[in-house]
């Protein structure tokens, strides 16, 4: 496997304990991977089943969720437990694909494709997902016959360590090298950004799921990397949503409240047509929303953003009651999320922060008037502030509206009549690849606009054999622009 020619620059920022940890863990991962890449497809599939079960069983996952929330002080213990189903989804997708030997044949083109591992993968564990991210990424890494080393966020060291420990038990259970899965920061080495950067440089591939600082460092490492873009999930409700306005509101409630809105796909904005705007607000309140008054909204703004629009960490992934408490007022215990009114302006100014990504149980509502193009224009304006490349959703039965949005929106995924936080990254009721890493394409500064899944964890060798010549005539190729006399033909 290819390695970076020099680690001197990366290691210059580390102490000896940190350098020793990376060198030791990488050497063990590299040795384990060289053994594992020779395993059969059947044995690899058995391995990922064992590893996944160790984490995804209800009893264990509940314990991990409790541990992660206590450690990070973020998230909802009830809805986060549902993320065990995402691990099942990743396992389902992995088991249905081949990763050893021939994975695809195209006889008419004389092409046969062979899967190859990439080697040792570096992966960051975000503070908001130290139970799901390691399991999902490890399943794909192992399926593709790789080793993986995790670098946890400082607020995810304990939970990340326990999750990795459980997966290593699964490896031992089937006789696989346990060093296929490792994590930094469990010994003397101090966890910080420089340790993570050095790991990225050392490994063969980086999967970077987290904040934009994490992603930028991955790309700057010199190692091939798949990163994610910033989220700012926004929904459109057009006129056709009126008949199912409660269902539309329920979808948004599910998306907004999942794990207290910590995910990049949690609905942050809804753009509602003027003809159903008032009904939409009433529906959102009916499903658990609390409509902020002007004074409360201003107080919430101050605990979420500073005057330079930097997101303040203490209000990330908090219950609406906790947000209200931080802002100096109280709301009823049965309220599930807060509702703020957009300004009708979509700029980067402090006054217009409501169109930014929220990362908590706050939803902003915006009104569009007249033709559907006005909704599309608002989506574009919101994405210029943040979230370009990530996602947009639409509750509509108008196929022309759906088509027009798909033609113009600069996003990697559009969910139709689905809660985005439950569907963007794949669900059992749509065909999106299961993942916890959403690529945002060049719009969001990423190498892919796809859901990062198994194919991104492997190399592929194309074997080509000669086929009958497939050469169209110049007349067919150049059409009306073809001039035979320029080719010496009459």
C-alpha positions, 0 to 999 in steps of 0.5 A: 500500500502507498504511504506518505513519504514523510511524516516529519511535518506532522510529527513536529507538532506531537510529543513522543507519546503521540508519535509512538501511539500512531506508529504502533497502531498503524503497524498493527493495523497494517499487519492485520489488514495484510492477513484479512485481505486474503479472507474469503467473502463468506468469512468477511461477511461473517465478521461484519455480522459479528462486529455489528451485533456487538454494538447494535443489539438493543441492550448494548446500544442503549448503554452506549447512548447513555455513556455518550450523552453523559460524556458529551452533554449533548443529544436525546437518549430516547431518539438516539437509541433509534440509530441502532437501526442505521447500523442494521441498514449499513450491514444490510447494504454491505451484505448485499454487495461483493467485495472479494474478487469479481464484483461486476461483469459487463460482457458487451464491453468486455469489462470485468471489475475486481475489488481491492482494499485500500489498506488502513483507513483513518476515521474521525469520531464526532462528539454527536455520534460516537456510538453510530459512526464507528460501527457504520464505518467499521462495517464498510471498512471491514467489508472492503478488507481494510483496517480502520483507526479511529480518532475521537473528538475529545468529548467522545474518547470514552464512548468511542473507546468502549464502542471499539472495544466491543467491536474488537470482541466481535473480531476475536469471536470469529478469529479475525485480527483484532487490530483491524479496528483500533482507536487513539487516545486510550493510553498516554497519548493526548487527543488533540487536532494534531494527533488526528492530523498526523493519523490522517497523513499516515493512513491510506484513506481518510473518512472525515465525518464532522465539522468543517474544521475536521474535513479541511484538515482531512483534505490538507493531509495529503491523503485521499479523503472523503469528507462531508459538507456543512448541513442546513437541511431545508424543506419546501411545502407547496400548495399541494401539501395542504391536504396532508399538512399534519403529516408534513408537520409530523415529518418535520417534527421527527426530523427536527427532534431526532437526537435533539436536532444534532444531525446535519440532516435535521430540518432547520428551515421550512419554506411554506407557500403563502396560501397554506402558511398560517395552516402550516404554523398551526400544524407545527404547533399541533405536533409539538412546536412552540412559536416564539414571540419576538422577545423570546426569539431575540433571546434564543438568538443570543444563546445560539450565535455570537454577533459574528454568527459563530455557533455557540456550543452550549446550545447545540443538541439541547431540548427546547426546554433547555434552550428556553432556560438558557435564554431566560424563559420557560416553555411547557414540558410537552413542547418538542421544538421551538419555532422562529419566524424568518426575516424574509431576508437571506444573508450572512448578517446577524439579523438573518441568522435564522436561515443558518444551520441550527444543530438543535431543536429550533426550526425557522419558518419562511414564507414564499409567495406566488410562483414555485420559482420563488421557493427555489430562489429562496432555497438557493439564497439559503444555501449561499449562506450555508448548506450548499451541496447537502440536501433539500426536501419537498412535501409536494404532489406536484411532479413538475415542482419536484422536477424543477427543484431537482433541476436547479437545487445544488444539492446531492439529495432531495427527499420527497415527502420524507423526514430528512434526518430519517431519510437522507442517509438511507432508510428502510423505506427508500433506496438511498445508500445507508451511511453516516457520511453525506458527501456534498460534491464540489458545491460543499468542497467534497470529492463526491456528492453521494452518500459515502458507502461501500464503493468509496472504501475500496479500489477497483481494478478494471480488466478489459478484453477486446470487443468488436470495433465500436467506432461511429462514422464521422457523420454520426459523431459530428452531425450537422457540423461534419464537413467531408471535404475537410477530411479529404472526402467528396 
